[in-house]
Amino acid sequence: MAGYLFALEQYDRSPGADEEMPAFGTPGCRLVAAVRLPTDDVVIALVEGPDAEVVAAAAAAAAWRVDRLIPARWIHPPRNGPDNPDLTKEA
């Protein structure tokens, strides 16, 4: 997938709300990873897409509230594996 990496942040998550992270199912946009920082009550999702507008639209379509969306870049990308064969490509 040709695209750029974006970080989506969501603040003030209710307890247990991160068990069901909605998938980003739009063409040209995919959810790469999501992590919860329980101490700060923040969820950060890494999403690959062609531009910020497409990523924001994909998040809205997945009913995922976005409090902040910013460009990101890999410092150390995840390793390839059976579930993520192309994650080492830097966008």
N, C-alpha and C positions, 0 to 999 in steps of 0.2 A: 504494500500500500504506500503510495507516495503521499506524503502529507507532513504536517508539523505536529509537534507535541504541545499539548496544553494541560495546565493544571486547573481543575475545577475545585473550588472549596465550598463547603457547606458547613455553617456554624450552628450551634445550638441544637444538636440532634437529640431527640428524645431517647430514653433508654431502650435498647433492643431494636431501634429503628434501622440499624445498619446490617441486619441479617439478610435483608432482601435488597441488594443493590440492583437497580434496574439495568438491563442491558441496553447498550446503545446500538440499535439495529438499523441505522440509516446507511445507505450506500456511501462509501467514502469516509466513514467516520466509525471509529471503534474504541471501546473502552479497553485500555491496556491493563490497568490495575487500579485498585482503590484500597486505601488504608484509613483506619480510624485512629485518631490520637485521643484516647479517652481522657487524658489529663486536661487537654484543652477543649474537649468536646467539639472536635473538628473532624470532618471527613474530607480527604483529599483524593480526587480521582484523576488519573492520568489518561488523557484521551488523545488519540491521534486523528487528525482531520486536516482538510485543505486550508481552512481559515477559521478564525474565531466565531464568525457568524454561523457557519455550518455546525460547529461544535455546540454552540448555544442552542441552535434549533434542535439538534439531536437530543440534548439534555432535556429540553422542554417537551419533546415528543415522548421521552421516557418518563415524564412527570418527575424529573429530578430537579429540585430547587438548587439554583446556583447563586451563591452569595458573592463569589469572585471568580473570574476566569482570566487567566494570564498565560502568556507564552511560557514554555518550559523547554529544557534541553537535557539530554541524557549526560550525566557525568560518568556513570557506570551502568550501562544498560543490562537488563536481565539476560541470563544465558539462554541459549536455545534449549528447547525441550519438546517432548511430544505434544504438549498443549499450547506451546507458543513458538512455532518454528521460525518466525521471522522477526522476533523482537530485537535482535542485535543490530538491525538497520537503524541508523540515526536519521531522523526526519529533518 
